[in-house]
Amino acid sequence: MVKGAASMVAVVLVIALAVIQLVTAGGEEGISCGQVDAYLIPCVPYLTTGAGDPAPKCCEGVRSLKANTATADDRRAACGCVKAAAGRYPVKDDAASSLPTKCGVDIGIPISKAIDCQTIN
């Protein structure tokens, strides 16, 4: 039960940070890490366990990420955010790489700690 409580605390903390980043982003153009985090927060249970299928809210977030990363600059920025987030959680590599396919979306951004985001087109 302690593991579940710690996971929930981590999720709440990341959501709070995402909201703060969204509020402070103001009129900046492009996608922010706060936005990327907010889109992918529902995916944390799937990404950290690799069990079952991602939740519908997770796939909605993946679709929103795709819709909001139309340019190569946006995709590279989002990649950096995803890479940083993957480093904060015990993300299972298989779950991360299969997430877009499981959600039926080609987001053009590999979800990995090892990706060189500058190679994203």
Buried (B, 14 or more C-beta within 10 A) or exposed (E): EEEEEEBEEBBEEBBEBBEEBBEEBEEEEBBBBBBBBBBBBBBBBBBBEBEEEBBEEBBBBBBBBBEBBEEEEBBBBBBBBBBBBBEEBEBBBEBBEBBBEBBEBEBBBBBBBEBEBEEBE
